[in-house]
Amino acid sequence: MLFGNKILAYKEELLKDLEYLLRIESIDREKDEECERALAFILKRAQDFGLDYELVTDKSVHVQLGEGGKLCGVLSHVDVVPAGNNWSVIPFALTERDGRLYGRGIADDKGAALVNLYCLRALKENGVAGKNTLRAIFGSAEETGMSDMKGYFEKQPLPDMAFTPDSDYGICYAEKGILHLRVSTPFNEAKVLSQFHSGKAVNAVPDLAYVMLDSSGYDEQLLMRLADAGEGSFEFNYTIDGLMIISRGKASHACEPQKGKNAAALLIDLITHAYDVHDIGALCSFIDYAINCETNGRSLGLKMSDSVSGELTVNLGIVHIEGNTAEAYIDIRYPVTVKGDYIIRQFKAVAEYSGLDVEVIHHDKPLYVEKDSPLIRELSAAYESVMGEKPSMYTTGGGTYARKLGGRGVAFGPHFEGDPINMHNADESVDKENFFKHAQICLEAMYRLFNI
């Protein structure tokens, strides 16, 4: 019998633990104590299951089965992005509706994290004595730059082979480079614009933005006419501090910004048609001419692609203007055959025209693993044994823990084509049947790595 099927014996208990874990608002840098709670829960359940475990850093732990042989890893994270807006269910809870499981983190990545833990339990309780060391590694800062894995691998060895269920099926053998850039002005010189706020995560398309303007009646009428003629959804409110314009868009992951509607970019596009650079400041002017609502980097001089990983993408993730502060955070995903230093130089050259400062906040270089490696052969066999067909090979603009593995790991699952998971968006969810189909594939893959 297929070993992966043994995970189905734990369905109800796994869902009960998932309900508890989803209620923890583990948002790194905003609610660090909740991230600690999420990791503590993983370790508590590992202890309950009689598994070996270790708190390696305050942001990373591992749970282990076996010793000796090759070190094989399965990596997942328990931190999540903020809930955002427009949910039809409670974000930080498990809701089952119409055959789907809803909640922030169910798809990215708490669902997969618990599956990893339960796979170790299934192996132990079924008496599997593997040849290798199988280690489930859990982090709590994946969404904010993966400092958790940097700290973890400063204290622990890299696995000989590993995978992370934090993407899609089939097997992701290449990941684009990721750049997070902070763009700012030495001082905020805007005359009319007093506040602009949008976004909480650089790796998400913001679905809400607002601006405060000290405007005249003529300006307001012009802005309303422009709003009616434009593509955005705007709301005008008159306050004691001036005119507030609220922009509403659609969230999506920064690796696929074209699937969202950037509320910040749409609002900046609106106000730059009514005011000049002295009124709204150099930062908004730069965003208007260099980024606007584009997601392909054309106006930055960065439109490019390769045959392995596809097109470069650009996302305006955060804008914060108030008082003397004027800053924006940009997410760029670039093809695997391109040098990141070139992207940085070109971006800085364009920003210098507006007198802006550019700081590299985070840089992950691209990942590429040969398609015929032993790891990919084992994962492919696990997938085929459950699904009855070979997995596809693909590349992604997403950033997973795989890029922290020095070419020894790939992203593998947990999501299936055609399942609208709404990652980093409202109503994040997974098909319940697909969730447990992944659990079977994951257990089969871990079983094979344990015995390779």
C-alpha positions in Angstrom: 0.0 0.0 0.0 1.1 3.6 -0.7 2.8 4.8 2.5 1.5 8.4 2.0 -2.1 7.2 2.6 -1.3 6.7 6.3 -1.5 10.4 6.9 -5.3 10.2 6.5 -5.6 8.5 9.9 -4.8 11.8 11.5 -7.3 14.0 9.6 -9.5 15.1 12.4 -6.6 15.7 14.9 -4.7 17.6 12.3 -7.6 19.9 11.6 -8.1 20.5 15.3 -4.4 21.6 15.6 -4.8 23.7 12.5 -7.7 25.5 14.0 -5.6 26.5 17.0 -2.6 27.5 15.0 -4.5 29.8 12.6 -5.9 31.7 15.6 -2.3 32.9 16.4 -1.7 36.2 14.7 1.9 35.4 14.0 3.0 38.5 12.0 6.7 39.0 12.1 7.9 42.4 13.3 4.4 43.4 14.3 3.5 40.6 16.7 6.7 38.9 17.6 5.2 37.3 20.7 2.6 35.6 18.6 5.4 34.2 16.3 7.0 32.8 19.4 3.6 31.3 20.4 3.3 29.6 17.0 6.7 28.0 17.3 6.1 27.0 20.9 2.9 25.2 19.7 4.9 23.2 17.1 7.4 22.2 19.8 4.6 21.3 22.3 2.9 19.0 19.7 6.3 17.5 18.8 6.8 16.6 22.5 3.3 15.1 22.6 4.2 12.9 19.6 7.5 11.8 21.2 9.7 13.4 18.6 13.1 15.0 19.1 13.1 18.7 18.9 15.2 21.8 19.4 14.7 25.5 19.7 17.6 26.7 17.6 17.0 30.5 17.6 14.1 32.7 18.8 12.8 32.5 15.2 13.5 28.9 14.2 13.1 25.3 15.5 13.4 21.8 14.2 11.8 18.5 14.9 13.7 15.4 14.0 13.4 11.7 13.3 16.4 9.3 13.0 20.1 10.0 13.1 23.0 9.3 10.8 23.1 9.0 7.1 22.1 11.9 4.9 20.5 15.0 6.5 17.2 15.5 4.7 15.0 18.5 5.4 11.5 19.8 5.0 11.1 23.5 5.6 8.0 25.6 6.3 7.1 28.8 8.1 4.5 29.7 10.7 4.5 33.5 10.2 1.9 35.1 8.0 1.3 38.5 6.3 -1.3 40.9 7.8 -4.9 40.0 7.3 -5.7 43.0 5.1 -9.3 43.9 4.1 -12.4 42.5 2.5 -12.6 39.1 4.2 -16.0 37.3 4.2 -14.9 35.1 7.2 -12.8 35.8 10.3 -9.2 36.0 9.0 -7.5 34.4 12.1 -9.6 31.4 12.5 -10.3 28.1 10.6 -13.6 28.3 8.7 -14.9 25.4 6.6 -17.3 26.3 3.9 -18.4 24.6 0.6 -15.6 22.1 0.7 -12.9 24.8 1.4 -10.8 25.6 4.4 -10.4 29.4 5.1 -8.0 31.4 7.2 -4.8 33.5 7.1 -2.0 31.0 6.8 -4.0 28.0 5.7 -2.3 28.2 2.3 0.9 30.1 3.2 2.2 28.3 5.1 0.7 27.0 8.4 -1.3 24.3 6.7 1.8 22.8 5.2 3.8 23.3 8.4 1.4 21.2 10.4 1.4 18.5 7.7 5.2 18.3 7.9 4.9 17.7 11.7 2.2 15.1 11.3 4.2 13.3 8.6 7.0 12.8 11.1 4.5 11.5 13.6 3.1 9.1 11.0 6.6 7.8 10.3 7.4 7.3 13.9 4.1 5.7 14.9 4.3 3.3 12.0 7.7 2.1 13.1 9.7 3.3 10.0 13.4 3.0 10.7 15.0 5.1 8.0 18.5 5.2 6.8 18.8 9.0 7.2 18.1 11.9 9.5 14.8 13.5 8.6 14.3 17.0 10.0 11.3 19.3 9.7 12.6 22.9 10.1 10.2 25.7 11.0 10.8 29.4 10.8 8.8 32.5 11.8 10.2 35.3 9.6 9.8 34.0 6.1 7.5 36.8 5.0 9.9 39.5 6.1 13.1 38.4 4.4 13.9 34.9 5.8 16.3 36.2 8.6 15.0 33.1 10.5 16.8 30.7 8.2 19.9 32.9 8.1 20.1 32.5 11.8 19.2 28.9 11.8 21.9 27.9 9.3 24.5 29.8 11.2 24.0 27.2 13.9 22.9 24.1 12.0 24.3 22.4 8.9 22.6 22.6 5.5 20.6 19.5 4.6 22.1 17.2 2.0 18.7 17.5 0.2 15.5 19.2 1.1 12.2 20.6 -0.1 9.8 23.3 1.0 6.0 22.9 0.5 5.5 26.6 0.0 4.6 27.0 -3.6 2.7 24.9 -6.2 2.9 21.4 -7.7 4.8 20.1 -9.7 8.4 20.8 -8.8 9.9 24.3 -8.8 13.5 24.0 -10.0 14.3 27.7 -10.3 13.3 30.9 -8.4 13.8 34.5 -9.6 16.0 36.8 -7.7 14.3 39.0 -5.2 15.1 42.6 -4.4 13.5 44.8 -1.7 14.4 48.5 -2.1 13.7 51.5 0.1 13.3 54.8 -1.8 13.2 58.0 0.2 13.8 61.7 0.1 16.3 63.5 2.3 13.4 65.7 3.5 9.7 65.9 2.6 9.2 69.0 0.5 5.5 68.4 -0.5 3.4 71.6 -0.4 -0.1 70.2 -0.7 0.2 66.6 0.3 0.5 66.2 4.1 0.0 62.4 4.4 0.0 59.3 2.2 -0.2 55.8 3.6 -0.5 52.4 1.9 0.6 48.9 2.4 2.0 46.8 5.3 4.1 44.3 3.5 6.5 45.0 0.6 5.8 41.6 -0.9 2.1 42.2 -1.3 0.0 44.5 -3.6 -1.7 47.0 -1.3 -5.5 47.0 -1.6 -6.0 50.2 0.3 -4.3 53.7 0.3 -5.2 57.2 1.4 -3.9 60.7 0.9 -4.5 64.0 2.8 -4.5 67.1 0.6 -4.6 70.8 1.5 -6.6 71.6 -1.7 -8.7 74.3 -3.2 -12.3 73.8 -4.4 -11.0 73.9 -8.0 -8.5 71.1 -7.3 -11.2 69.0 -5.7 -13.5 69.3 -8.7 -10.7 68.4 -11.0 -9.7 65.4 -8.9 -13.3 64.1 -8.9 -13.5 64.4 -12.7 -10.2 62.6 -13.1 -11.4 59.9 -10.7 -14.6 59.3 -12.7 -12.5 58.9 -15.9 -9.9 56.7 -14.4 -9.6 53.0 -13.6 -9.4 53.3 -9.8 -12.1 53.2 -7.1 -11.9 56.3 -5.0 -13.8 57.8 -2.1 -13.6 61.6 -1.2 -14.0 62.7 2.4 -13.7 66.3 3.8 -12.0 66.5 7.2 -10.7 69.3 9.4 -7.2 68.6 8.1 -8.2 68.8 4.4 -9.4 66.5 1.7 -8.9 62.8 2.2 -9.0 60.5 -0.8 -9.2 56.8 -0.2 -8.2 54.4 -2.9 -9.4 50.7 -3.0 -7.7 48.0 -5.0 -7.1 44.3 -5.0 -4.4 42.5 -3.1 -2.1 39.8 -4.5 1.3 38.4 -3.9 4.2 40.5 -5.2 5.5 37.6 -7.3 2.3 38.0 -9.4 1.5 41.8 -9.1 -0.4 41.8 -12.4 -3.1 39.7 -10.6 -3.8 42.6 -8.2 -4.9 46.2 -8.4 -2.4 48.5 -6.7 -4.3 51.0 -4.6 -1.2 53.1 -4.0 -0.2 53.3 -7.6 -3.7 54.2 -8.7 -4.0 57.0 -6.1 -0.6 58.5 -7.1 -1.6 58.3 -10.8 -4.7 60.3 -9.9 -3.1 63.1 -7.9 -0.1 63.6 -10.3 -2.6 64.5 -13.0 -3.9 67.4 -10.8 -0.6 68.6 -9.1 3.0 69.2 -10.0 6.1 67.9 -8.3 6.4 70.8 -5.9 2.8 70.2 -4.6 3.1 66.4 -4.0 6.9 65.9 -3.6 9.6 64.1 -5.4 8.7 60.7 -4.2 5.2 60.7 -5.6 6.6 62.2 -8.8 9.2 59.4 -9.1 6.6 56.7 -8.5 4.4 58.2 -11.2 6.9 58.4 -14.0 9.1 55.4 -13.1 6.5 52.8 -11.8 3.0 54.1 -12.0 0.6 51.1 -12.5 3.2 49.0 -14.4 4.3 45.7 -13.1 7.0 44.9 -15.8 9.6 47.6 -15.0 9.4 49.2 -18.5 9.6 52.8 -17.3 12.5 51.9 -15.0 14.4 50.5 -18.0 14.1 47.1 -16.5 11.7 45.3 -18.8 13.3 41.9 -19.4 12.8 38.2 -19.4 14.6 34.9 -19.9 13.5 31.4 -21.2 14.0 29.8 -17.8 12.0 32.0 -15.4 10.1 34.5 -17.5 9.6 38.3 -17.0 10.9 40.7 -14.3 8.1 42.0 -12.1 7.9 45.2 -10.0 5.6 45.9 -7.1 5.0 49.1 -5.1 4.4 47.6 -1.7 4.5 50.4 0.9 4.2 54.2 0.7 4.6 56.3 3.9 4.6 60.1 3.7 4.0 62.2 6.8 5.9 65.0 8.5 9.6 64.8 7.4 9.3 61.2 6.3 8.7 60.3 2.6 9.5 56.7 1.8 8.4 53.8 -0.4 9.3 50.1 -0.5 9.6 48.3 -3.8 9.7 44.6 -4.5 11.5 43.4 -7.7 11.6 39.8 -8.9 14.2 39.3 -11.7 15.0 36.4 -14.0 17.5 33.8 -13.0 20.0 34.6 -15.7 20.2 38.3 -14.8 22.7 39.8 -12.3 21.1 41.5 -9.4 23.8 44.2 -9.3 22.7 45.4 -12.7 19.1 45.8 -11.5 20.2 47.8 -8.5 22.4 50.1 -10.6 19.7 50.8 -13.1 17.1 51.5 -10.4 19.4 53.9 -8.7 20.2 55.7 -11.9 16.5 56.4 -12.5 15.9 57.5 -8.9 18.8 59.9 -9.0 16.9 62.1 -11.5 14.5 62.9 -8.6 17.2 63.3 -6.0 16.0 60.2 -4.2 18.1 57.9 -1.9 17.9 54.1 -2.6 18.7 51.5 0.0 18.8 47.7 -0.6 16.8 46.3 2.3 16.9 42.7 1.1 18.4 40.7 -1.7 18.0 37.0 -2.5 19.9 35.8 -5.5 18.2 33.4 -7.9 17.9 29.6 -7.4 18.5 26.9 -10.0 18.6 23.1 -9.5 19.3 20.6 -12.3 16.2 18.8 -13.3 17.8 15.3 -13.2 19.2 15.6 -9.6 18.5 12.8 -7.2 16.3 15.0 -5.1 14.0 15.9 -8.0 13.9 12.2 -9.0 12.6 11.2 -5.5 10.1 14.0 -5.4 8.8 13.2 -8.8 8.4 9.5 -7.9 6.5 10.5 -4.7 4.1 12.7 -6.7 3.6 10.1 -9.4 2.8 7.4 -6.9 -0.1 9.5 -5.4 -1.3 11.3 -8.5 -0.7 8.7 -11.2 1.2 11.1 -13.5 4.6 12.8 -13.5 4.8 16.3 -12.1 5.5 19.3 -14.3 8.7 21.3 -13.9 8.3 25.0 -13.4 9.9 28.2 -12.2 8.5 31.0 -10.0 8.9 34.6 -9.0 8.0 33.6 -5.5 10.6 33.4 -2.8 10.8 30.3 -0.7 13.2 28.8 1.8 14.6 26.7 -1.1 16.9 29.6 -2.0 18.5 29.4 1.4 19.7 25.8 0.8 22.7 26.4 -1.5 21.2 24.6 -4.5 20.3 21.5 -2.4 16.6 22.1 -2.2 13.5 23.0 -4.2 9.9 24.1 -3.7 7.4 21.2 -4.0 3.7 21.8 -3.4 1.4 22.2 -1.6 -1.0 23.9 -4.1 -2.7 22.4 -7.1 -3.4 24.2 -10.4 -6.9 25.6 -10.6 -7.3 26.0 -6.8 -7.9 29.7 -6.1 -6.0 30.0 -2.8 -5.9 33.8 -2.7 -2.4 33.9 -1.2 -1.6 37.2 0.5 -5.2 38.3 -0.3 -8.6 38.3 1.5 -10.3 34.9 1.9 -7.1 32.8 1.7 -8.3 29.3 1.4 -7.6 25.8 0.1 -9.8 23.0 -1.2 -10.1 20.5 1.6 -9.7 17.5 -0.6 -6.5 19.1 -2.2 -5.2 19.8 1.3 -5.2 16.1 2.2 -4.0 15.1 -1.3 -0.9 17.2 -0.6 -0.6 15.6 2.9 -0.3 12.2 1.1 2.3 13.4 -1.4 4.3 15.1 1.4 4.3 11.9 3.6 5.3 9.8 0.6 8.1 12.2 -0.3 9.4 12.3 3.3 9.2 8.5 3.5 11.4 8.3 0.4 13.9 10.8 1.6 14.1 9.0 5.0 15.0 5.8 3.2 17.0 6.9 0.1 
